[in-house]
C-alpha cells in the first residue's frame, strides 16, 4: 500500500517547477491529485502525465490571487475527487524591483499570490478537513524567510517571512482539529523562476559559492521533503519550517 492511497491532494502552481515535481511525487505514492495552475495547458500536461502513468488527477485552472477562483477550486475538488486531505501551497511569484522602484501594484500582486492565497487556500482546505478531523497542509516558504535574498527583493522576502509565521500560527489554531501545518523552505532550486539567475557563469558561480553542498537543488529534492511532511510519518510534527537548501543558511 502506498503512503497516500485514496488521499486527495491539491497542489497550487502544480504545473511547473517544484509544483510539478510535488504533483508527480504525490501521485506516484497513490494520491489523487488536483493540479491547480494559472496556465491551463501546464496543469493539463501534468494531469495527463499522471493519468498516463496509471494515477488519478484533474487540472483546474486557478488564479490563486482571486478568492473566487480559490472557492471554485475547492468546490470542484470536492465534487470531482472528494474533499481535500492534503494541501500544498506551492504557487508563488517573485516581483524583483529595488525598494525605490517598487510600485503599489507590484506590492499588491506580490502579497496577493505569496501571502493572501496561502491564507485563503488554507482556510478553504481546513473547512473540508475539519469535519473529518484530519489533514495535512504544507506551505512553501523560502530561505528568504530567514535571511535576505541579497538581491532587490525586499517585498519577496517579506512575503516569505509572512508564510513562515502563518505556518506557525495556523498550526497552533488547527492542531486540535487534527490538522498538521508545516512548511518547506527551499534554497536555490533549478526552476523557471531561477533560470535567469543561473543562466550566466557569474550568476551560477555566485550561487554555488553560497551552497556548502556544492550544487543547486533539483525540484525532486523538495518534492521528497513535501511528501514526508504530508505523510503519516510526520503526524507529530506541526508548525515546523523544514529548510532544504544544501546548507545555504548555515553561514
C-alpha positions, 0 to 999 in steps of 0.5 A: 500500500502506498503512503497516500492511497485514496488521499486527495491532494491539491497542489497550487502552481502544480504545473511547473517547477517544484509544483510539478515535481510535488504533483508527480511525487504525490501521485506516484505514492497513490494520491489523487491529485488536483493540479491547480495552475494559472496556465491551463495547458501546464496543469493539463500536461501534468494531469495527463502525465499522471493519468498516463502513468496509471494515477488519478488527477484533474487540472483546474485552472486557478488564479490563486490571487482571486478568492473566487477562483480559490472557492471554485477550486475547492468546490470542484475538488470536492465534487470531482475527487472528494474533499481535500486531505492534503494541501500544498501551497506551492504557487508563488511569484517573485516581483524583483524591483529595488525598494525605490522602484517598487510600485503599489501594484507590484506590492499588491500582486506580490502579497496577493499570490505569496501571502493572501492565497496561502491564507485563503487556500488554507482556510478553504482546505481546513473547512473540508478537513475539519469535519473529518478531523484530519489533514495535512497542509504544507506551505512553501516558504523560502530561505528568504524567510530567514535571511535576505535574498541579497538581491532587490527583493525586499517585498519577496522576502517579506512575503516569505517571512509572512508564510513562515509565521502563518505556518506557525500560527495556523498550526497552533489554531488547527492542531486540535482539529487534527490538522498538521501545518508545516512548511518547506523552505527551499534554497536555490532550486533549478526552476523557471523562476531561477533560470535567469539567475543561473543562466550566466557563469557569474550568476551560477558561480555566485550561487554555488559559492553560497551552497556548502553542498556544492550544487543547486537543488533539483525540484525532486529534492523538495518534492521528497521533503513535501511528501514526508511532511504530508505523510503519516510519518510526520503526524507529530510534527506541526508548525515546523519550517523544514529548510532544504537548501544544501546548507545555504543558511548555515553561514 
